[in-house]
Amino acid sequence: MTKPTSNPKLKLLGFNNLTKTLSFNIYDICYARTPQHQQEYIEYIDEAYNAERLTAILTEVSHIIGANILNLARQDYDPQGASVTMLISEGHHDGLHTPQAAKDSMVAHLDKSHITVHTYPETHPDAGISTFRADIDVSTCGRISPLKALNFLIKSFESDIVVMDYRVRGFTRNVRGMKHYIDHAIDSIQNFIARDMRERYDMVDVNVYQENIFHTKMRLKELDLDTYLFGEGASELPPREARRIRGRVNHEIMEIFYGRNIQR
């Protein structure tokens, strides 16, 4: 994958109002054989990715991309799931809210730039498959770019499958009045993913260069059954049962990756 070249810094007329939005669907797959293990998995995910933990992740994202947090709203849900929304800006502003000053529940309206995350843990009552999905949006204006947070976000959620969309909207003008519809070089979202991570995942692109729309899907290459079992290890299973579970887990991964139901 070629490294994107940097463009000379644009001399702009006023504010850079290009909107750059990076959207993720991140999936974690698990096999929990018994109803007790399924309930324990949901409780584990709900605790591991509660609103407080998500706030910490998004706070680090804001630091990575060089944004200042203006306001914060977060909420844990019953029976499970959580949401966090951050209003961010470019640069530093004194006297504005910080996460340390935020209470457990806050109300915020969105401005030009924001970061959001919503979680969706669920189990299948019959097949033993459980999934955890996190939807993340990082939308920025100005020079700051959400692409800088790619690797951190993928690692933070221990992702089995990642579906990403990146789009640049609007235009900005240089000092001569000429419109610019993008202010950085990009051939693929993969350009911004670390090499060691690219080696661990199979990746597929669907890009519309004329519209500055980029789409990448990733799935782990290796299926280590021990990492997908909750409450027991692969060595505890009869070989035939282990093969059956491996097939179910792989089937779930393939359906999510390709976005359609696949006949078993």
Buried (B, 14 or more C-beta within 10 A) or exposed (E): EEEBEEEEEBEBEEEBBBBBBBBBBBBBBBBBBEEEBBEBBBEBBBEBBBBBBBBEBBBBBBEBBBBBBBBBBBBBEEEBBBBBBBBBBBEEEEEEBEBEEBEEEBEBEBEBBBBBBBBBBBBBEEEBBBBBBBBBBBBBBBBBBBBBBBBBBBEBBEBBBBBBBBBBBBBBBEEEEEEBEBBBEBBBBBBBBEEEBEEEBEBEEEBEEEEBBBBBBBBBEEBEBEBBBBBBEBEEBEEEEBEEBBEBBBBBBEEBBEEEEEEE
